[in-house]
Amino acid sequence: MLIAGAQDRIAEARGAMERQQVARQGELVGKAISIVDNLRVSLDHSKGGELAGNLGDLYDYMQRRLVEANATSDPAILAEVHGLLGTVREGWEAIPAEFRHSAT
């Protein structure tokens, strides 16, 4: 699942941040941004309507926050985005499996 991958990269980036491995931090944050972008562009606005629009806005916010976290080396921002992704993941997992494909 893409969300889990983004959360993993964020957790790894936080570790790199704590070890002051700036290049590795940037690489991992970049991967997380790319994954969140894939989530954003995969939204079907014709089927998802307002929900897809709101998720798109949330994914955009997450990307901007990840850029800020990388620029400022702020682990609290990484934790924020990790938590937001967790909330989205919980919502997705609450959808019955037979409806998940039509929800994207």
Buried (B, 14 or more C-beta within 10 A) or exposed (E): EEBEBBBBBBBBBBBBBEEEBEEBBBBBBBBBBBBBBEBBEEBEEEEBEEEBEEBBEBBEBBBEBBBEBBEEBBBEBBBBBBEBBEEBBEEEEEEEEEEEEEBE
